[in-house]
Amino acid sequence: MQLLADKQWQPDSSDVILQAFRTLDSQNKGYISSEVMETYLVNNELPFQPNELNTFLNLVKEPQTGNIYYEDYATLFPKDM
């Protein structure tokens, strides 16, 4: 996330973001639990740092359920980039 904040890396379009989330949501529930998302974000080639992970999860997860309703999140980004 720091790369986005520093404008070192442009965010993907909302369509690309939705497709990525839908790939992770194999049961087509419309959401991903924050625990599952955290696992993905810290176990990849460019893992999120703890402060980046906390910032991201605080922005996107629904406080009562802890779920990330990704269609809502994707609306934060332009349709076409």
Secondary structure, 3 states (H helix, E strand, C coil): CHHHHCCCCCCCCHHHHHHHHHHHCCCCCCCEEHHHHHHHHHCCCCCCCHHHHHHHHHHHECCCCCEECHHHHHCCCCCCC
